[in-house]
Amino acid sequence: MSLLVLVHGTSERLEVDANITYPDLVRTIRAKFGIDDDVVLSTKWIDEDDDQITMESDVEFLEAVQDALSRCAGTLNIVIAPPPP
């Protein structure tokens, strides 16, 4: 499965196993971008209307995956941001 992940203005394309869980996804993103475990992240995916939808569980991640696969591109766009101060 293809992901396009945006963190602080830097985007990276990641290929992950189709059976990845939400916690594993977060660990993968933390490792790729060097984000410490103690940093609380806001994880959002971009829907077909370019709205940012909060993602915090396996159920919400599955919804995002299904949405991405139903569209022509098949790439899930994810935005990661630290929470506001």
C-alpha positions, 0 to 999 in steps of 0.5 A: 500500500502506498502512503504519502506522508506530510510532516512539517512541510516534508513529504515522503512516499512510504510503501507499507504492508496492506495489513498494517495496524494504526499503531504500527503505522504511527511507529513507522512514521515516527521512525521514518521522520525521527519523531520521538515517542514522547511527542504527541501527534495529530494524525489526519488523512485527506479525503476526496474533498481535500478535507483533513479527517482525524485518524486515531484508531484501526477503525478510522485507519481502515476507513481511510485505506478503503477511501484511498483504494476506492479512488483512482490514485489508490494512495493514502495521503496522511498529514502528521502534526504536533498538537497545538501548544 
